[in-house]
Amino acid sequence: MATDMTPTTIDLTGLPESVIREVTQLVEEARRKQAAEAAGKRPPLMGRFAHLGLSFPKEVIDEAQRECWANFPREFPDTPRR
């Protein structure tokens, strides 16, 4: 469903900087998606939620990792051989 569209210039004069950044991010994401579809690939997940500005301190990540691995067996039981 490709259409032949000519490049369009949009005047963003007078808009807040945050809106301009959002518009720029949307355009860049649309270009990445289009390129990925053209190449037959899925869009990359890296940076997918960067626009949300989420940040976690190292301590929180370390604690979550400790909790995840706390009950992981260190030694595996012997399995019967066939």
Backbone bond lengths (Angstrom), bond angles and torsions (degrees), N, CA, C in turn:
res aa  C-N    CA-C-N  psi(-1)  N-CA   C-N-CA  omega(-1)  CA-C   N-CA-C  phi
1 M - - - 1.440 - - 1.521 110.07 -
2 A 1.290 115.44 39.80 1.460 120.16 -179.86 1.517 109.92 -76.02
3 T 1.309 114.44 141.11 1.458 119.37 176.43 1.511 107.87 -122.70
4 D 1.296 115.93 149.21 1.451 121.03 178.89 1.529 108.13 -89.14
5 M 1.310 115.67 98.81 1.460 120.16 -179.24 1.512 109.31 -110.00
6 T 1.292 116.12 140.09 1.451 120.39 176.63 1.525 108.73 -84.76
7 P 1.322 117.79 150.31 1.465 120.12 178.66 1.526 110.84 -56.63
8 T 1.306 115.20 141.34 1.456 121.27 -177.83 1.514 109.14 -119.10
9 T 1.301 116.30 137.67 1.458 121.17 175.44 1.517 108.05 -102.97
10 I 1.318 115.23 128.90 1.454 120.66 179.90 1.515 108.19 -114.50
11 D 1.305 116.53 129.75 1.459 121.33 179.79 1.524 109.56 -83.09
12 L 1.330 116.28 114.17 1.464 121.89 179.58 1.528 111.26 -104.97
13 T 1.311 116.30 14.13 1.455 121.50 -178.87 1.522 110.51 -58.59
14 G 1.314 116.12 132.81 1.456 121.68 176.57 1.517 114.41 89.02
15 L 1.323 117.28 -8.56 1.457 119.14 177.87 1.522 110.27 -81.80
16 P 1.315 117.25 150.27 1.467 119.73 177.71 1.530 111.31 -61.41
17 E 1.310 115.43 152.13 1.465 121.56 -178.96 1.529 111.41 -57.29
18 S 1.326 117.68 -37.46 1.466 120.64 -179.15 1.532 110.97 -63.60
19 V 1.312 117.56 -37.72 1.470 121.49 178.84 1.522 109.84 -68.45
20 I 1.304 116.77 -41.88 1.469 121.01 178.59 1.526 109.94 -61.32
21 R 1.349 117.48 -42.45 1.465 120.75 177.77 1.527 111.08 -62.21
22 E 1.322 116.84 -41.82 1.466 120.39 179.62 1.520 111.38 -63.83
23 V 1.326 116.87 -43.61 1.465 120.71 178.98 1.533 109.65 -62.61
24 T 1.313 116.58 -42.97 1.462 121.25 178.88 1.525 110.58 -61.55
25 Q 1.329 117.03 -44.21 1.466 120.98 179.28 1.525 111.20 -62.93
26 L 1.328 116.69 -41.24 1.462 120.16 178.75 1.529 111.66 -62.53
27 V 1.323 116.16 -42.89 1.465 120.35 179.43 1.530 110.13 -64.76
28 E 1.329 117.04 -44.28 1.462 120.16 179.99 1.522 110.99 -63.55
29 E 1.332 117.28 -41.15 1.461 120.22 178.81 1.527 110.64 -65.40
30 A 1.317 117.40 -40.58 1.470 120.67 177.69 1.526 110.74 -62.42
31 R 1.325 117.04 -39.35 1.468 120.07 177.66 1.521 111.36 -65.23
32 R 1.357 116.80 -42.12 1.473 120.40 178.24 1.518 110.61 -62.37
33 K 1.334 116.99 -44.21 1.464 120.43 179.78 1.523 110.79 -62.74
34 Q 1.319 116.74 -43.35 1.460 120.52 -179.45 1.519 110.34 -63.48
35 A 1.320 116.94 -42.62 1.463 120.71 179.57 1.526 110.42 -65.27
36 A 1.328 116.78 -40.31 1.459 120.57 179.69 1.526 110.85 -66.17
37 E 1.318 116.64 -41.76 1.467 119.88 178.10 1.519 111.08 -64.69
38 A 1.320 115.97 -39.05 1.466 119.85 179.22 1.523 110.64 -65.24
39 A 1.335 116.42 -33.88 1.456 120.72 -179.67 1.522 111.49 -87.27
40 G 1.338 117.31 -4.91 1.458 120.68 -179.55 1.512 112.83 76.47
41 K 1.299 117.65 23.34 1.464 121.48 -179.03 1.519 109.74 -115.52
42 R 1.331 114.98 161.98 1.455 120.11 174.23 1.524 108.39 -82.85
43 P 1.327 117.35 151.44 1.464 119.37 177.59 1.528 110.20 -66.86
44 P 1.327 117.85 148.18 1.460 120.37 -177.60 1.530 111.54 -67.37
45 L 1.324 115.42 148.21 1.461 120.67 177.96 1.521 111.94 -85.97
46 M 1.327 116.11 -22.55 1.461 120.28 -178.69 1.522 110.48 -59.82
47 G 1.291 116.41 123.29 1.448 121.57 177.85 1.518 114.56 81.59
48 R 1.324 117.48 7.77 1.455 121.54 -176.66 1.528 112.30 -58.06
49 F 1.352 116.89 -35.60 1.458 120.29 -177.18 1.519 112.60 -110.82
50 A 1.321 116.93 17.63 1.461 120.92 -178.13 1.527 111.57 -60.92
51 H 1.320 117.04 -32.51 1.468 120.37 -178.32 1.532 112.34 -65.53
52 L 1.336 117.37 -16.07 1.460 120.27 179.24 1.525 112.03 -78.42
53 G 1.320 116.60 -16.88 1.459 120.55 177.38 1.517 113.51 68.63
54 L 1.339 116.95 28.40 1.457 120.07 179.21 1.517 110.53 -72.67
55 S 1.302 115.02 141.16 1.455 120.11 179.17 1.522 108.14 -146.75
56 F 1.315 116.72 131.23 1.449 121.35 179.22 1.514 109.40 -120.70
57 P 1.338 117.03 131.99 1.462 119.32 178.17 1.525 110.51 -64.73
58 K 1.315 115.97 151.38 1.459 122.18 -179.27 1.527 110.92 -55.97
59 E 1.319 117.53 -36.60 1.463 121.34 -178.12 1.531 111.19 -62.55
60 V 1.324 116.78 -39.95 1.463 120.56 -179.68 1.531 110.02 -65.61
61 I 1.318 116.47 -42.24 1.466 120.60 179.10 1.528 110.35 -65.33
62 D 1.331 116.88 -44.02 1.460 120.67 179.06 1.524 111.51 -60.76
63 E 1.330 116.93 -41.50 1.468 120.56 179.70 1.527 110.77 -65.01
64 A 1.327 117.14 -41.95 1.463 120.66 178.97 1.527 110.65 -63.09
65 Q 1.337 117.14 -39.34 1.460 120.32 177.64 1.517 111.09 -65.25
66 R 1.326 117.39 -42.15 1.473 120.34 178.10 1.523 110.62 -60.55
67 E 1.333 116.58 -43.00 1.466 119.98 179.27 1.524 111.14 -63.43
68 C 1.315 117.23 -41.40 1.459 120.88 -179.24 1.525 112.14 -64.41
69 W 1.303 116.88 -39.18 1.457 121.15 -175.63 1.525 113.26 -91.25
70 A 1.328 118.24 -5.40 1.465 121.44 -174.60 1.526 112.47 -58.24
71 N 1.309 119.15 -41.35 1.460 122.11 -175.84 1.522 113.15 -102.53
72 F 1.308 117.02 11.20 1.458 120.38 179.38 1.525 108.73 -74.91
73 P 1.326 118.30 129.06 1.473 119.54 -177.35 1.529 111.42 -64.97
74 R 1.320 114.78 132.04 1.468 120.12 179.86 1.525 110.95 -81.97
75 E 1.327 115.56 -31.56 1.458 120.03 178.16 1.517 107.89 -125.37
76 F 1.293 115.98 137.78 1.451 119.84 -179.39 1.529 109.23 -91.17
77 P 1.324 117.35 141.13 1.463 119.39 177.51 1.516 110.60 -64.85
78 D 1.307 115.16 150.82 1.469 119.51 177.97 1.521 108.88 -65.44
79 T 1.283 114.73 134.26 1.463 118.94 176.96 1.512 108.22 -99.05
80 P 1.317 116.15 143.29 1.459 117.77 179.82 1.535 110.45 -65.50
81 R 1.302 113.99 138.99 1.469 119.46 178.82 1.509 109.77 -88.27
82 R 1.286 115.32 147.87 1.468 120.11 -180.00 1.487 111.17 -96.77
